[in-house]
Amino acid sequence: RVQLVESGGGSVQAGGSLRLSCAASGNTDSSYCLGWFRQAPGKERDGVAGVHVGRGTVDYADSVKGRFTISLDSAKNTLYLEMNSLKPDDTAMYYCAAVPATYAATCRDWSVYLDWGQGTQVTVSS
């Protein structure tokens, strides 16, 4: 299993940027998907972006394509989410998650992620 700790959330005005970090430990070998999810108050948790650790392939939710970038520093075992052109609708608790790649058809298979961090809050004001 994988242990995940997010950081980097905060408050920002619309149009601003934030970078989230997720420190991963445990069994993070090349056969894993790592992903970012978010959950706004009163709404379901949605997948935002995912990366295959071994292949480096990335997937994004349509709502964030062109604005968010997921990346992985393998040396530091740290996952990042660079968020630009933020909108009030991006306000949510953001979570990092992991799943063995054998459990998922692609890393965009949001429903199969197994291990979760505690979350970090992002608030975007208009």
All heavy atoms as an XYZ file, in Angstrom:
936
protein
N       0.842     -1.195      0.000
C       0.000      0.000      0.000
C       0.875      1.241      0.000
O       2.057      1.183      0.294
C      -0.928     -0.018      1.226
C      -1.835     -1.206      1.281
C      -2.735     -1.337      0.058
N      -3.723     -0.295     -0.027
C      -4.950     -0.424      0.472
N      -5.305     -1.528      1.067
N      -5.812      0.559      0.344
N       0.248      2.380     -0.308
C       0.973      3.639     -0.450
C       0.435      4.644      0.557
O      -0.781      4.761      0.725
C       0.800      4.190     -1.884
C       1.511      5.517     -2.032
C       1.311      3.182     -2.907
N       1.349      5.356      1.179
C       0.968      6.439      2.090
C       1.176      7.763      1.364
O       2.192      7.972      0.697
C       1.814      6.400      3.370
C       1.549      5.169      4.235
C       2.220      3.923      3.670
O       3.383      3.927      3.318
N       1.463      2.819      3.604
N       0.208      8.666      1.506
C       0.198      9.910      0.743
C      -0.085     11.087      1.664
O      -1.002     11.023      2.487
C      -0.882      9.830     -0.338
C      -0.763      8.652     -1.304
C      -2.084      8.399     -2.017
C       0.341      8.905     -2.310
N       0.696     12.166      1.493
C       0.506     13.376      2.293
C       0.517     14.586      1.370
O       1.541     14.883      0.739
C       1.592     13.515      3.368
C       1.370     14.796      4.165
C       1.609     12.302      4.287
N      -0.620     15.292      1.301
C      -0.741     16.460      0.438
C      -0.337     17.725      1.173
O      -0.425     17.810      2.401
C      -2.180     16.637     -0.059
C      -2.773     15.463     -0.803
C      -3.579     14.555      0.099
O      -3.284     14.515      1.313
O      -4.504     13.890     -0.403
N       0.069     18.721      0.392
C       0.353     20.055      0.924
C       0.229     21.061     -0.215
O       0.136     20.669     -1.380
C       1.753     20.113      1.542
O       2.738     19.837      0.569
N       0.216     22.340      0.136
C       0.241     23.387     -0.879
C      -1.077     24.076     -1.141
O      -1.133     25.009     -1.950
N      -2.143     23.637     -0.485
C      -3.416     24.315     -0.681
C      -3.405     25.712     -0.086
O      -2.470     26.107      0.613
N      -4.458     26.461     -0.384
C      -4.557     27.809      0.155
C      -5.665     28.583     -0.525
O      -6.509     27.998     -1.210
N      -5.649     29.878     -0.306
C      -6.646     30.764     -0.894
C      -5.998     31.620     -1.958
O      -4.893     32.147     -1.754
C      -7.271     31.641      0.191
O      -7.946     30.848      1.151
N      -6.693     31.792     -3.060
C      -6.168     32.574     -4.171
C      -7.321     33.236     -4.895
O      -8.463     32.745     -4.847
C      -5.358     31.659     -5.116
C      -6.246     30.625     -5.766
C      -4.588     32.453     -6.147
N      -7.054     34.344     -5.561
C      -8.084     35.003     -6.345
C      -8.213     34.343     -7.721
O      -7.267     33.715     -8.220
C      -7.761     36.483     -6.501
C      -7.912     37.271     -5.215
C      -7.838     38.761     -5.437
O      -7.149     39.227     -6.339
N      -8.548     39.517     -4.614
N      -9.360     34.499     -8.310
C      -9.604     33.954     -9.644
C      -8.524     34.443    -10.615
O      -8.119     35.612    -10.568
C     -10.983     34.361    -10.137
N      -8.067     33.525    -11.449
C      -6.987     33.832    -12.376
C      -5.606     33.523    -11.831
O      -4.622     33.514    -12.585
N      -5.528     33.237    -10.549
C      -4.250     32.949     -9.917
C      -3.823     31.504    -10.089
O      -4.467     30.711    -10.791
N      -2.703     31.174     -9.434
C      -2.110     29.842     -9.558
C      -1.756     29.276     -8.190
O      -1.497     30.025     -7.241
C      -0.833     29.914    -10.406
O      -1.101     30.384    -11.705
N      -1.749     27.949     -8.111
C      -1.280     27.231     -6.934
C      -0.603     25.960     -7.399
O      -0.942     25.419     -8.460
C      -2.438     26.858     -6.002
C      -3.007     27.902     -5.057
C      -4.222     27.340     -4.336
C      -1.965     28.369     -4.052
N       0.336     25.466     -6.591
C       0.925     24.167     -6.864
C       0.746     23.270     -5.644
O       1.200     23.622     -4.543
C       2.415     24.271     -7.200
C       2.982     22.927     -7.674
C       4.435     22.998     -8.075
N       5.335     23.023     -6.934
C       6.616     22.694     -6.996
N       7.156     22.309     -8.160
N       7.386     22.761     -5.915
N       0.094     22.153     -5.861
C      -0.094     21.168     -4.807
C       1.005     20.118     -4.881
O       1.467     19.781     -5.971
C      -1.454     20.486     -4.936
C      -2.678     21.395     -4.994
C      -3.940     20.550     -5.061
C      -2.712     22.355     -3.827
N       1.386     19.605     -3.718
C       2.378     18.541     -3.648
C       1.795     17.352     -2.910
O       0.939     17.512     -2.031
C       3.635     19.021     -2.904
O       4.224     20.114     -3.557
N       2.275     16.172     -3.245
C       1.846     14.947     -2.578
C       3.074     14.065     -2.393
O       3.632     13.559     -3.378
C       0.790     14.226     -3.402
S       0.348     12.596     -2.769
N       3.483     13.906     -1.154
C       4.629     13.044     -0.841
C       4.136     11.608     -0.696
O       3.245     11.334      0.106
C       5.296     13.512      0.439
N       4.728     10.718     -1.481
C       4.308      9.322     -1.481
C       5.375      8.443     -0.845
O       6.570      8.661     -1.042
C       4.045      8.858     -2.910
N       4.954      7.469     -0.084
C       5.879      6.498      0.500
C       5.223      5.125      0.474
O       4.005      5.008      0.366
C       6.260      6.886      1.924
O       5.115      6.967      2.746
N       6.048      4.105      0.579
C       5.525      2.744      0.511
C       5.834      2.136     -0.834
O       6.856      2.425     -1.444
N       4.936      1.346     -1.349
C       5.172      0.580     -2.561
C       4.852      1.401     -3.812
O       3.880      1.148     -4.508
C       4.340     -0.701     -2.540
C       4.700     -1.629     -3.673
O       5.750     -1.480     -4.288
N       3.810     -2.561     -3.968
N       5.663      2.424     -4.102
C       5.410      3.290     -5.257
C       6.322      2.903     -6.415
O       7.119      3.703     -6.886
C       5.635      4.761     -4.887
O       6.961      4.903     -4.353
C       4.609      5.235     -3.888
N       6.211      1.680     -6.890
C       7.070      1.279     -7.999
C       6.427      1.672     -9.322
O       5.416      2.345     -9.370
C       7.383     -0.219     -7.921
C       6.131     -1.071     -8.062
O       5.086     -0.558     -8.500
O       6.201     -2.252     -7.721
N       7.007      1.245    -10.420
C       6.597      1.737    -11.729
C       5.239      1.225    -12.169
O       4.730      1.660    -13.193
C       7.645      1.342    -12.764
O       7.764     -0.071    -12.815
N       4.632      0.338    -11.432
C       3.348     -0.204    -11.863
C       2.180      0.438    -11.129
O       1.190     -0.213    -10.855
C       3.333     -1.717    -11.634
O       3.503     -2.020    -10.263
N       2.308      1.724    -10.823
C       1.258      2.433    -10.107
C       0.702      3.582    -10.928
O       1.400      4.157    -11.755
C       1.796      3.007     -8.792
C       1.426      2.174     -7.584
C       2.136      1.022     -7.273
C       0.367      2.541     -6.761
C       1.793      0.253     -6.176
C       0.031      1.777     -5.655
C       0.741      0.636     -5.368
O       0.402     -0.123     -4.285
N      -0.569      3.901    -10.681
C      -1.170      5.154    -11.100
C      -1.240      6.051     -9.877
O      -1.660      5.605     -8.800
C      -2.581      4.962    -11.633
S      -2.701      4.179    -13.244
N      -0.848      7.300    -10.049
C      -1.028      8.323     -9.022
C      -1.958      9.389     -9.585
O      -1.818      9.764    -10.755
C       0.306      8.946     -8.626
C       1.311      8.022     -7.951
C       2.634      8.757     -7.718
C       0.772      7.496     -6.638
N      -2.862      9.861     -8.760
C      -3.835     10.808     -9.274
C      -4.215     11.891     -8.292
O      -3.943     11.794     -7.091
N      -4.832     12.934     -8.830
C      -5.405     14.019     -8.039
C      -6.920     14.012     -8.222
O      -7.412     13.858     -9.348
C      -4.859     15.373     -8.473
C      -3.463     15.623     -8.057
C      -2.334     15.497     -8.819
C      -3.019     16.064     -6.767
N      -1.226     15.831     -8.077
C      -1.622     16.173     -6.803
C      -3.680     16.365     -5.575
C      -0.870     16.583     -5.708
C      -2.931     16.760     -4.475
C      -1.537     16.874     -4.552
N      -7.611     14.191     -7.121
C      -9.063     14.256     -7.097
C      -9.473     15.513     -6.340
O      -8.674     16.088     -5.610
C      -9.652     13.031     -6.379
C      -9.443     11.741     -7.114
C      -8.182     11.156     -7.184
C     -10.498     11.103     -7.734
C      -7.987      9.959     -7.868
C     -10.309      9.904     -8.412
C      -9.060      9.342     -8.472
N     -10.746     15.901     -6.479
C     -11.247     17.026     -5.701
C     -12.711     16.788     -5.350
O     -13.431     16.107     -6.069
C     -11.082     18.340     -6.452
C     -11.903     18.468     -7.733
C     -11.522     19.759     -8.429
N     -12.302     19.963     -9.645
C     -12.106     20.978    -10.494
N     -11.140     21.858    -10.247
N     -12.854     21.099    -11.565
N     -13.099     17.375     -4.227
C     -14.477     17.275     -3.763
C     -14.910     18.610     -3.202
O     -14.344     19.093     -2.222
C     -14.638     16.179     -2.715
C     -16.082     15.925     -2.325
C     -16.253     14.666     -1.495
O     -15.310     14.178     -0.878
N     -17.453     14.122     -1.489
N     -15.907     19.198     -3.859
C     -16.487     20.448     -3.390
C     -17.614     20.138     -2.404
O     -18.197     19.057     -2.445
C     -17.007     21.248     -4.574
N     -17.945     21.073     -1.523
C     -19.017     20.830     -0.556
C     -20.318     20.438     -1.240
O     -20.740     21.083     -2.201
C     -19.152     22.176      0.155
C     -17.820     22.811      0.023
C     -17.304     22.383     -1.323
N     -20.919     19.354     -0.783
C     -22.191     18.906     -1.322
C     -22.103     18.203     -2.660
O     -23.136     17.863     -3.252
N     -20.891     17.962     -3.137
C     -20.724     17.304     -4.441
C     -19.905     16.026     -4.293
O     -19.232     15.803     -3.280
C     -20.047     18.253     -5.432
C     -20.870     19.476     -5.770
C     -20.220     20.299     -6.857
C     -21.074     21.497     -7.229
N     -20.451     22.307     -8.319
N     -19.959     15.197     -5.305
C     -19.181     13.966     -5.315
C     -17.710     14.273     -5.600
O     -17.369     15.299     -6.163
C     -19.725     13.005     -6.374
C     -21.124     12.487     -6.082
C     -21.572     11.455     -7.091
O     -20.852     11.244     -8.091
O     -22.640     10.859     -6.880
N     -16.869     13.342     -5.198
C     -15.448     13.466     -5.489
C     -15.200     13.146     -6.963
O     -15.682     12.134     -7.471
C     -14.653     12.525     -4.591
C     -13.163     12.670     -4.701
C     -12.475     11.931     -3.581
N     -12.856     10.527     -3.529
C     -12.639      9.743     -2.485
N     -12.037     10.229     -1.404
N     -13.017      8.483     -2.510
N     -14.447     14.003     -7.628
C     -14.165     13.852     -9.061
C     -12.681     13.694     -9.308
O     -11.853     14.320     -8.634
C     -14.649     15.085     -9.829
C     -16.156     15.219     -9.822
O     -16.846     14.194     -9.858
O     -16.627     16.374     -9.781
N     -12.342     12.877    -10.305
C     -10.960     12.777    -10.728
C     -10.545     14.024    -11.486
O     -11.336     14.592    -12.246
N      -9.305     14.458    -11.266
C      -8.788     15.666    -11.913
C      -7.684     15.303    -12.905
O      -7.688     15.749    -14.044
C      -8.260     16.648    -10.854
C      -7.566     17.831    -11.503
C      -9.394     17.117     -9.951
N      -6.717     14.527    -12.448
C      -5.576     14.172    -13.293
C      -4.924     12.914    -12.745
O      -4.956     12.670    -11.540
C      -4.559     15.305    -13.345
N      -4.338     12.126    -13.650
C      -3.647     10.910    -13.235
C      -2.391     10.706    -14.060
O      -2.302     11.174    -15.204
N      -1.410     10.007    -13.481
C      -0.165      9.714    -14.185
C       0.246      8.279    -13.917
O       0.131      7.800    -12.784
C       0.956     10.699    -13.774
C       1.231     10.641    -12.271
C       2.226     10.431    -14.572
N       0.716      7.590    -14.977
C       1.249      6.245    -14.824
C       2.714      6.390    -14.457
O       3.495      6.946    -15.235
C       1.086      5.469    -16.127
C       1.377      4.007    -15.997
N       2.642      3.515    -15.790
C       0.553      2.933    -16.047
C       2.599      2.200    -15.721
N       1.345      1.820    -15.874
N       3.093      5.900    -13.300
C       4.436      6.123    -12.779
C       5.501      5.573    -13.708
O       6.520      6.201    -13.953
C       4.572      5.504    -11.375
C       6.014      5.589    -10.883
C       3.646      6.210    -10.401
N       5.293      4.424    -14.292
C       6.313      3.808    -15.136
C       6.350      4.399    -16.539
O       7.417      4.706    -17.069
N       5.203      4.589    -17.152
C       5.133      5.048    -18.547
C       5.219      6.556    -18.663
O       5.593      7.078    -19.704
C       3.820      4.583    -19.186
C       3.659      3.074    -19.212
C       2.267      2.716    -19.684
N       1.986      1.284    -19.514
C       0.767      0.773    -19.550
N      -0.276      1.538    -19.747
N       0.601     -0.529    -19.376
N       4.794      7.268    -17.618
C       4.773      8.720    -17.682
C       3.570      9.288    -18.404
O       3.478     10.501    -18.595
N       2.642      8.436    -18.813
C       1.446      8.928    -19.501
C       0.526      9.616    -18.507
O       0.431      9.231    -17.340
C       0.696      7.776    -20.170
O       0.471      6.742    -19.195
C       1.505      7.201    -21.314
N      -0.133     10.662    -18.982
C      -1.006     11.462    -18.116
C      -2.411     11.517    -18.691
O      -2.615     11.406    -19.899
C      -0.450     12.881    -17.904
C       0.915     12.839    -17.227
C      -0.370     13.622    -19.221
N      -3.377     11.711    -17.816
C      -4.774     11.867    -18.202
C      -5.356     13.000    -17.382
O      -5.008     13.163    -16.204
C      -5.570     10.583    -17.910
C      -5.161      9.426    -18.796
O      -5.585      9.403    -19.960
O      -4.405      8.559    -18.319
N      -6.280     13.755    -17.996
C      -6.917     14.884    -17.327
C      -8.429     14.833    -17.501
O      -8.943     14.372    -18.522
C      -6.415     16.213    -17.912
C      -4.959     16.499    -17.668
C      -4.000     16.223    -18.633
C      -4.548     17.062    -16.465
C      -2.667     16.489    -18.401
C      -3.212     17.335    -16.227
C      -2.283     17.046    -17.196
O      -0.955     17.301    -16.965
N      -9.122     15.335    -16.503
C     -10.541     15.591    -16.661
C     -10.716     16.750    -17.624
O      -9.884     17.671    -17.669
C     -11.157     15.937    -15.305
N     -11.787     16.715    -18.396
C     -12.002     17.755    -19.398
C     -12.059     19.150    -18.769
O     -11.646     20.133    -19.383
C     -13.303     17.484    -20.158
C     -13.203     16.252    -21.057
O     -12.070     15.827    -21.367
O     -14.264     15.726    -21.440
N     -12.549     19.234    -17.555
C     -12.747     20.536    -16.913
C     -11.439     21.246    -16.574
O     -11.451     22.454    -16.318
C     -13.570     20.356    -15.638
O     -12.898     19.486    -14.739
N     -10.318     20.531    -16.579
C      -9.058     21.161    -16.187
C      -8.015     21.127    -17.292
O      -6.909     21.665    -17.112
C      -8.479     20.510    -14.907
C      -9.496     20.548    -13.780
C      -8.008     19.087    -15.176
N      -8.323     20.510    -18.418
C      -7.350     20.428    -19.509
C      -6.917     21.831    -19.940
O      -7.731     22.727    -20.104
C      -7.953     19.680    -20.695
C      -7.974     18.174    -20.538
C      -8.555     17.493    -21.774
C      -8.577     15.989    -21.611
N      -9.195     15.306    -22.775
N      -5.620     21.993    -20.115
C      -5.081     23.283    -20.525
C      -4.811     24.229    -19.376
O      -4.139     25.254    -19.566
N      -5.317     23.923    -18.178
C      -5.098     24.797    -17.013
C      -4.264     24.101    -15.935
O      -3.481     24.748    -15.241
C      -6.434     25.225    -16.414
C      -7.315     26.025    -17.350
C      -8.510     26.611    -16.615
N      -9.363     25.589    -16.028
C      -9.665     25.530    -14.723
N      -9.204     26.444    -13.887
N     -10.469     24.574    -14.267
N      -4.452     22.807    -15.766
C      -3.759     22.048    -14.721
C      -2.718     21.139    -15.357
O      -2.932     20.600    -16.455
C      -4.731     21.186    -13.926
C      -5.691     21.942    -13.037
C      -5.832     23.316    -13.111
C      -6.452     21.250    -12.110
C      -6.715     24.002    -12.293
C      -7.341     21.904    -11.281
C      -7.472     23.290    -11.381
N      -1.614     20.934    -14.650
C      -0.573     20.037    -15.107
C      -0.143     19.118    -13.967
O       0.243     19.613    -12.896
C       0.651     20.804    -15.617
O       0.262     21.683    -16.674
C       1.713     19.850    -16.144
N      -0.208     17.818    -14.206
C       0.254     16.848    -13.226
C       1.679     16.445    -13.584
O       2.030     16.312    -14.759
C      -0.674     15.611    -13.183
C      -0.302     14.699    -12.015
C      -0.679     14.863    -14.503
C      -1.319     13.567    -11.787
N       2.514     16.289    -12.568
C       3.892     15.874    -12.815
C       4.397     15.061    -11.628
O       3.836     15.129    -10.529
C       4.798     17.074    -13.074
O       4.829     17.933    -11.950
N       5.474     14.317    -11.876
C       6.016     13.430    -10.851
C       7.522     13.591    -10.784
O       8.204     13.526    -11.806
C       5.658     11.984    -11.179
C       6.227     10.898    -10.260
C       5.627     11.021     -8.868
C       5.974      9.533    -10.854
N       8.039     13.824     -9.597
C       9.476     13.824     -9.352
C       9.799     12.480     -8.713
O       9.609     12.291     -7.515
C       9.866     14.982     -8.439
C      11.373     15.095     -8.263
O      12.074     14.063     -8.358
O      11.849     16.212     -8.011
N      10.277     11.543     -9.523
C      10.506     10.187     -9.031
C      11.595     10.132     -7.971
O      11.527      9.336     -7.042
C      10.865      9.272    -10.196
O       9.807      9.190    -11.118
N      12.589     11.000     -8.102
C      13.678     11.008     -7.130
C      13.183     11.385     -5.742
O      13.699     10.909     -4.737
C      14.774     11.958     -7.583
N      12.188     12.261     -5.695
C      11.640     12.721     -4.421
C      10.366     11.974     -4.044
O       9.790     12.241     -2.991
C      11.338     14.219     -4.478
C      12.565     15.084     -4.681
C      12.172     16.557     -4.701
C      13.401     17.449     -4.873
N      13.026     18.885     -4.922
N       9.897     11.070     -4.920
C       8.613     10.382     -4.687
C       7.509     11.389     -4.390
O       6.706     11.210     -3.464
C       8.730      9.394     -3.531
C       9.225      8.029     -3.988
O       9.358      7.790     -5.183
N       9.500      7.166     -3.044
N       7.481     12.453     -5.175
C       6.510     13.523     -4.944
C       5.727     13.803     -6.213
O       6.300     13.960     -7.294
C       7.207     14.803     -4.460
O       7.898     14.528     -3.248
C       6.191     15.908     -4.214
N       4.429     13.858     -6.057
C       3.495     14.169     -7.139
C       3.087     15.626     -7.010
O       2.885     16.117     -5.888
C       2.274     13.272     -7.030
C       1.206     13.385     -8.111
C       1.715     12.809     -9.424
C      -0.072     12.669     -7.666
N       2.955     16.313     -8.136
C       2.573     17.724     -8.135
C       1.327     17.940     -8.985
O       1.042     17.178     -9.918
C       3.703     18.587     -8.690
C       4.988     18.499     -7.897
C       6.034     17.689     -8.328
C       5.156     19.226     -6.727
C       7.220     17.602     -7.606
C       6.328     19.147     -6.004
C       7.352     18.335     -6.452
O       8.519     18.246     -5.730
N       0.612     19.006     -8.649
C      -0.467     19.488     -9.502
C      -0.313     20.997     -9.606
O      -0.546     21.719     -8.640
C      -1.840     19.123     -8.939
C      -3.013     19.491     -9.851
C      -2.992     18.619    -11.118
C      -4.357     19.331     -9.120
N       0.113     21.444    -10.773
C       0.231     22.872    -11.052
C      -1.110     23.343    -11.582
O      -1.606     22.827    -12.586
C       1.337     23.116    -12.080
C       1.620     24.572    -12.360
C       2.416     25.245    -11.238
O       3.249     24.543    -10.621
O       2.192     26.438    -10.993
N      -1.689     24.317    -10.896
C      -3.018     24.802    -11.255
C      -2.929     26.269    -11.641
O      -2.526     27.106    -10.818
C      -3.985     24.624    -10.080
C      -4.064     23.189     -9.569
S      -5.300     22.963     -8.283
C      -4.589     23.964     -6.982
N      -3.286     26.579    -12.878
C      -3.255     27.936    -13.395
C      -4.652     28.382    -13.801
O      -5.552     27.556    -13.955
C      -2.313     28.013    -14.595
C      -0.879     27.671    -14.230
O      -0.345     28.150    -13.236
N      -0.247     26.832    -15.040
N      -4.810     29.677    -13.980
C      -6.107     30.253    -14.393
C      -7.232     29.714    -13.522
O      -8.281     29.285    -14.022
C      -6.373     29.939    -15.862
O      -5.341     30.448    -16.686
N      -7.028     29.750    -12.239
C      -8.005     29.175    -11.321
C      -9.319     29.934    -11.346
O      -9.347     31.161    -11.535
C      -7.433     29.149     -9.906
C      -6.426     28.007     -9.656
C      -5.593     28.281     -8.421
C      -7.150     26.681     -9.536
N     -10.395     29.172    -11.173
C     -11.742     29.719    -11.183
C     -12.413     29.421     -9.834
O     -12.032     28.450     -9.163
C     -12.557     29.050    -12.287
C     -11.943     29.105    -13.666
C     -12.758     28.280    -14.649
C     -12.133     28.270    -16.026
N     -12.923     27.437    -16.975
N     -13.428     30.180     -9.456
C     -14.156     29.847     -8.219
C     -14.677     28.414     -8.208
O     -14.745     27.788     -7.149
C     -15.280     30.879     -8.211
C     -14.699     32.067     -8.914
C     -13.846     31.475    -10.016
N     -15.026     27.873     -9.375
C     -15.524     26.503     -9.453
C     -14.447     25.469     -9.117
O     -14.764     24.289     -8.926
C     -16.062     26.201    -10.851
C     -17.420     26.826    -11.097
O     -18.026     27.308    -10.114
O     -17.866     26.849    -12.250
N     -13.191     25.886     -9.067
C     -12.118     24.968     -8.684
C     -12.008     24.819     -7.163
O     -11.219     24.001     -6.682
C     -10.781     25.459     -9.235
C     -10.718     25.446    -10.753
O     -11.183     24.461    -11.363
O     -10.207     26.430    -11.324
N     -12.766     25.600     -6.427
C     -12.747     25.510     -4.970
C     -13.191     24.123     -4.515
O     -14.259     23.644     -4.897
C     -13.667     26.571     -4.349
O     -13.139     27.865     -4.652
C     -13.758     26.397     -2.842
N     -12.348     23.460     -3.738
C     -12.630     22.094     -3.296
C     -11.526     21.624     -2.368
O     -10.476     22.266     -2.255
C     -12.721     21.143     -4.491
N     -11.772     20.476     -1.733
C     -10.707     19.760     -1.062
C     -10.047     18.887     -2.124
O     -10.745     18.164     -2.840
C     -11.261     18.892      0.065
C     -10.199     18.195      0.881
S      -9.274     19.316      1.932
C     -10.450     19.537      3.276
N      -8.735     18.962     -2.212
C      -7.999     18.203     -3.211
C      -7.272     17.046     -2.539
O      -6.611     17.230     -1.504
C      -7.003     19.108     -3.937
C      -7.662     19.976     -4.969
C      -8.470     21.043     -4.600
C      -7.491     19.721     -6.328
C      -9.099     21.830     -5.550
C      -8.106     20.508     -7.288
C      -8.908     21.558     -6.897
O      -9.528     22.336     -7.849
N      -7.403     15.873     -3.154
C      -6.823     14.651     -2.604
C      -5.865     14.023     -3.598
O      -6.098     14.033     -4.806
C      -7.919     13.629     -2.290
C      -8.919     14.065     -1.254
C     -10.073     14.731     -1.620
C      -8.707     13.800      0.097
C     -11.004     15.129     -0.681
C      -9.624     14.190      1.053
C     -10.772     14.853      0.656
O     -11.682     15.248      1.605
N      -4.831     13.417     -3.055
C      -3.910     12.602     -3.827
C      -4.305     11.147     -3.604
O      -4.733     10.776     -2.493
C      -2.501     12.878     -3.313
S      -1.189     11.945     -4.066
N      -4.157     10.312     -4.631
C      -4.560      8.914     -4.517
C      -3.655      8.029     -5.359
O      -2.972      8.507     -6.277
C      -6.012      8.743     -4.940
N      -3.673      6.734     -5.048
C      -2.835      5.770     -5.757
C      -3.571      4.455     -5.946
O      -4.448      4.094     -5.151
C      -1.537      5.534     -4.980
N      -3.187      3.738     -6.995
C      -3.735      2.416     -7.253
C      -2.733      1.633     -8.095
O      -2.075      2.220     -8.966
C      -5.101      2.505     -7.966
C      -4.965      3.090     -9.350
C      -5.771      1.136     -8.036
N      -2.567      0.334     -7.854
C      -1.729     -0.458     -8.753
C      -2.272     -0.371    -10.176
O      -3.482     -0.477    -10.391
C      -1.837     -1.865     -8.192
C      -2.175     -1.686     -6.754
C      -3.048     -0.475     -6.715
N      -1.393     -0.167    -11.141
C      -1.831      0.026    -12.523
C      -2.578     -1.188    -13.062
O      -3.405     -1.062    -13.973
C      -0.635      0.360    -13.409
N      -2.336     -2.359    -12.493
C      -3.040     -3.558    -12.958
C      -4.529     -3.526    -12.613
O      -5.307     -4.290    -13.168
C      -2.400     -4.807    -12.336
O      -2.347     -4.648    -10.906
C      -0.995     -5.027    -12.879
N      -4.912     -2.638    -11.701
C      -6.318     -2.525    -11.314
C      -7.108     -1.615    -12.254
O      -8.333     -1.553    -12.171
C      -6.438     -1.946     -9.902
C      -6.099     -2.900     -8.780
C      -4.968     -3.701     -8.825
C      -6.902     -2.976     -7.651
C      -4.649     -4.556     -7.794
C      -6.594     -3.839     -6.607
C      -5.470     -4.617     -6.681
O      -5.159     -5.453     -5.652
N      -6.409     -0.869    -13.108
C      -7.059      0.166    -13.896
C      -6.753     -0.004    -15.377
O      -5.629     -0.317    -15.761
C      -6.573      1.546    -13.437
N      -7.770      0.225    -16.215
C      -7.552      0.200    -17.652
C      -6.629      1.353    -18.064
O      -5.720      1.185    -18.870
C      -8.889      0.283    -18.379
N      -6.883      2.534    -17.515
C      -5.992      3.686    -17.656
C      -5.966      4.406    -16.320
O      -6.795      4.129    -15.440
C      -6.486      4.672    -18.723
O      -7.627      5.390    -18.235
C      -6.855      3.957    -20.017
N      -5.056      5.335    -16.169
C      -4.994      6.100    -14.923
C      -6.133      7.100    -14.810
O      -6.241      7.794    -13.801
C      -3.632      6.784    -14.794
S      -2.276      5.605    -14.595
N      -6.989      7.173    -15.821
C      -8.190      7.996    -15.765
C      -9.381      7.185    -15.256
O     -10.504      7.700    -15.193
C      -8.488      8.551    -17.159
C      -9.541      9.622    -17.212
C      -9.878      9.964    -18.657
N     -11.107     10.737    -18.755
C     -11.161     11.982    -19.155
N     -10.055     12.619    -19.493
N     -12.319     12.616    -19.226
N      -9.117      5.934    -14.904
C     -10.175      5.085    -14.350
C     -10.382      5.474    -12.900
O      -9.940      4.800    -11.972
C      -9.761      3.623    -14.497
C     -10.920      2.666    -14.289
O     -12.021      3.125    -13.928
O     -10.701      1.458    -14.471
N     -11.054      6.617    -12.677
C     -11.088      7.278    -11.384
C     -11.687      6.424    -10.277
O     -11.380      6.609     -9.103
C     -11.876      8.584    -11.469
C     -11.512      9.517    -12.568
C     -12.341     10.043    -13.509
C     -10.209     10.082    -12.853
N     -11.653     10.879    -14.355
C     -10.353     10.928    -13.975
C      -8.942      9.947    -12.283
C      -9.282     11.635    -14.527
C      -7.882     10.650    -12.830
C      -8.060     11.475    -13.932
N     -12.553      5.484    -10.634
C     -13.306      4.753     -9.614
C     -12.499      3.690     -8.882
O     -12.971      3.141     -7.890
C     -14.540      4.111    -10.246
O     -14.143      3.122    -11.178
N     -11.275      3.371     -9.352
C     -10.574      2.213     -8.795
C      -9.437      2.581     -7.847
O      -8.784      1.706     -7.300
C     -10.026      1.309     -9.913
C     -11.166      0.817    -10.790
C      -8.963      2.018    -10.739
N      -9.217      3.884     -7.632
C      -8.113      4.285     -6.772
C      -8.346      3.784     -5.345
O      -9.478      3.851     -4.836
C      -7.939      5.792     -6.803
C      -7.179      6.263     -8.024
C      -7.789      6.273     -9.274
C      -5.843      6.664     -7.921
C      -7.080      6.678    -10.398
C      -5.141      7.077     -9.043
C      -5.769      7.083    -10.279
O      -5.063      7.483    -11.387
N      -7.278      3.326     -4.693
C      -7.410      2.628     -3.419
C      -6.847      3.397     -2.217
O      -7.440      3.357     -1.141
C      -6.688      1.280     -3.493
C      -7.283      0.236     -4.422
C      -6.379     -0.984     -4.469
C      -8.682     -0.142     -3.967
N      -5.698      4.019     -2.380
C      -5.025      4.677     -1.256
C      -5.195      6.184     -1.375
O      -5.049      6.741     -2.463
C      -3.539      4.317     -1.243
C      -3.316      2.818     -1.078
O      -3.970      2.224     -0.206
O      -2.491      2.259     -1.825
N      -5.454      6.841     -0.251
C      -5.811      8.260     -0.257
C      -5.043      9.046      0.790
O      -4.754      8.536      1.886
C      -7.316      8.419      0.017
C      -8.147      7.795     -1.042
C      -8.569      6.495     -1.115
C      -8.651      8.432     -2.210
N      -9.296      6.293     -2.260
C      -9.372      7.470     -2.951
C      -8.578      9.728     -2.717
C     -10.002      7.754     -4.164
C      -9.207     10.020     -3.920
C      -9.914      9.044     -4.623
N      -4.735     10.304      0.438
C      -4.195     11.220      1.422
C      -5.325     11.881      2.186
O      -6.500     11.597      1.973
N      -4.943     12.804      3.077
C      -5.929     13.451      3.943
C      -6.569     14.673      3.290
O      -7.585     15.177      3.782
C      -5.272     13.854      5.273
C      -4.526     15.181      5.259
C      -3.223     15.141      4.461
O      -2.756     14.081      4.047
N      -2.629     16.314      4.245
N      -5.995     15.154      2.223
C      -6.566     16.279      1.498
C      -5.956     17.612      1.860
O      -5.408     17.792      2.953
N      -6.056     18.559      0.931
C      -5.619     19.937      1.157
C      -6.642     20.861      0.500
O      -7.095     20.614     -0.611
C      -4.191     20.165      0.620
O      -3.745     21.473      0.976
C      -4.119     20.005     -0.897
N      -7.022     21.918      1.214
C      -8.105     22.789      0.760
C      -7.595     23.844     -0.211
O      -6.576     24.505      0.036
C      -8.773     23.468      1.963
C      -9.882     24.436      1.603
C     -11.106     23.750      1.024
O     -11.477     22.649      1.447
N     -11.740     24.390      0.052
N      -8.343     24.020     -1.299
C      -8.088     25.088     -2.258
C      -9.340     25.944     -2.342
O     -10.429     25.434     -2.581
C      -7.733     24.524     -3.652
C      -7.681     25.640     -4.678
C      -6.410     23.774     -3.598
N      -9.172     27.243     -2.128
C     -10.287     28.171     -2.186
C      -9.959     29.278     -3.174
O      -8.933     29.944     -3.043
C     -10.579     28.777     -0.809
O     -10.853     27.715      0.119
C     -11.776     29.710     -0.873
N     -10.827     29.452     -4.169
C     -10.632     30.470     -5.195
C     -11.750     31.495     -5.080
O     -12.920     31.149     -5.206
C     -10.612     29.849     -6.598
C     -10.300     30.925     -7.640
C      -9.599     28.716     -6.678
N     -11.382     32.733     -4.852
C     -12.375     33.790     -4.696
C     -12.492     34.600     -5.981
O     -11.534     34.755     -6.732
C     -12.004     34.699     -3.531
O     -10.726     35.265     -3.743
N     -13.685     35.129     -6.202
C     -13.932     35.902     -7.431
C     -13.596     37.360     -7.232
O     -13.342     37.818     -6.124
C     -15.393     35.746     -7.838
O     -16.237     36.176     -6.798
